[in-house]
Amino acid sequence: MSEVPMTITAPYGSWKSAISAELLVEGSVRLGEATLIDGRYYWLESRPLEKGRNVLVQYCPKDGRKDLTPAPLSVRSKAHEYGGGSYLVNRDTLYFVLAEDQRIYRMKLDSTLPEAITPENSSRYADLILDKKRNRLICIEEDDSGHEQGAEARARIIAINLQKPLDTTPEVLQEGADFYSNPALNADGSKLSFLRWHHPNLPWDATELCLADLNTQGEVTGVTQVAGGQNESIFQPQWSPKGELVYVSDRNNWWNLYQLGQETPLWEKNAEFATPQWVFGMSTYGFIGEEEVLCTFTESGRWYLATLNTRTGEHHTIEQPYCDIESLHCEDGKAIMIAAGTDSFPAVVTFDSATHTLEPIASSNSRTLPTNLFSNAQAITFTVNDRDVHGFYYPPHSPSYSAPEGHKPPLIVFSHGGPTGATSAGLNLKVQYWTSRGFAILDVNYSGSTGYGREYRDRLTDKWGIYDVEDVCAGAEYLVERGLADPERLLIKGGSAGGYTVLAALTYHDTFKAGASHYGIGELSSLAKDTHKFESRYLDKLVGPWPSAEQIYFERSPINHVEQLSCPVIFFQGMEDKVVPPNQAETMVKALKERGIPVAYITFANEGHGFRSGDSIKMALEGELEFYSRIFKFPLAEAGPGITIENL
């Protein structure tokens, strides 16, 4: 009989863990924009140890992997601030957006000397496609030349002559709408499909699918809106090998796949075959045959992989180990995706339709960790004022430690960003960092999150700062009632819009005893008046039209009611943040200091909206842990970075 290993008894929060902040940085990368072209696989790696530099990686089954973009080049579009759709490969040539100056460059795959094909100006580019018939590059341009005069950036679909790109003015194929995305040519180049949308909508509110007729010279001779519009969100229009236009629509509440000319879905299912289009280039399906689609969909918080025949409607869900799948692209019966399991890191994964085999070819983390270190997500549903709310609960877990008998763990409620977004059960070391130290985690898909149909997503209409806040509070109270959390150590953290939910929950409710705001929003009216174009009208739907709803903005802004905030808060802020400017955090910090409430303010000089540098990521984790340990007076297994906490 084998002996059961003894565990060390220690207070929750003080357990020593192998999942260190360094582990999230050293040997760790963020994967994105996977694609498959001419039998070769490509993806971007954002590397914290290189200050977040985005490196384009190529993998060839015969030759292995190699970096295509040498240091210090970083591939990243800043269109819509969030970017995406930042590169294109055609045969032996790479086209990409350079992070430093936002120009498009081209470079031979066997070279390290890029050549600019767009001029030095204030434009940003995304969604690059090639018009091979006319030797030109088609893409989205976001022209911000009127910024100094207070004008919004202008969106266009343009065509760049690749023969002499800097000697000819790009041809404007479409302009006039507030936003464009997803340009795609049919096989003979006679039609260009694209999405457009208009203020105050965002792409998950209402988009229009359009078809432009092109003459032999590539000039637009007519444009027709063929789907979408009011209260209908269209996602990823794509031409099939047979020349049919396929797209995703939520016209029946759920984002399902459709084919142009057919009113019913190709597969009618209470599941989402799309995700909110925060960035360019997102993809959830592709063709692995003339009539065969490989697709991913989310149901009850988990992503699945399936095949679908567009002619017969026959479908088959593929048994596979992943619960979070994105960036799915297909070519000639093969596919690439980025996928994570509950106990496996996000990885670049290939798929062969002939054998239905999946093979990881690159991982987001080079370390091999035993799976017994991980806390497994448990899907939960709780009720708030007669509405069901979903989330994932992670119990504290360590193979080496246990808490004293009768003790209950501190609980951290995670509030995701967006707020139009979602969390998943895929392995996330930023969750495991806490659970392995003795914290319980509740990752909430509050009302307004995606993955549960349009009605669930639309719950936040006029209710941001109300329903989301009620949901995170109710989730914490639900776990307390079940004996899974210490009611005196309920914590909440979130970034960006999730940071707003944090600050609103701490201000308007007394459920939580402390919180952490990562580049969070404290004052709504300034966000309505001073943010980038993509989100400049976001709050019209979430709060109310500005400025007619000014009083509502005032009432829901935590910064205007700081006298109601009476618990400790730590703030993390990038000083180059254009989405949520630093003055929001600074005003809140000043008010808390003046009221004598413990507060910490950690800034990062070279960070924007979200932290990319390894040093920043490390400080944000270790600083937050130290903050909680000093507020709640539990020992740390290892010394923290020595943050300054005012009024403690």
Secondary structure, DSSP 8 states (H G I E B T S, - for coil): -------EE--TT----S--TGGGTTTB-EEEEEEEETTEEEEEEEEGGGTTEEEEEEEETTTEEEESS-TT--B---TTTT-B--EEEETTEEEEEBTTT--EEEEETT-S--EE-S-SSSEEEEEEEEEGGGTEEEEEEEE-TTGGGT---EEEEEEEESSSTTTS--EEEEESSSEEEEEEE-TTSSEEEEEEE-TT--TTT--EEEEEEE-TT--EEEEEEEEEBTTB-EEEEEE-TTS-EEEEE-TTSS-EEEETT-SS-SS--SSBS-----SBT--SEEESSSSEEEEEEEETTEEEEEEEETTT--EEEE--S-SEEEEEEEETTEEEEEEEETTEEEEEEEEETTTTEEEEEEESB-----GGG----EEEEEEETTEEEEEEEE----SSEE--TT----EEEEE-SSSS----SS--HHHHHHHTTT-EEEEEE-TT-SSS-HHHHGGGTTTTTTHHHHHHHHHHHHHHHTT-S-TTSEEEEEETHHHHHHHHHHHH--S-SEEEEES----HHHHHHSS-GGGTTHHHHHT--TTTTHHHHHHT-GGGGGGG--S-EEEEEETT-SSS-HHHHHHHHHHHHHTT--EEEEEETT--SS--SHHHHHHHHHHHHHHHHHHHT---SS-------BT-
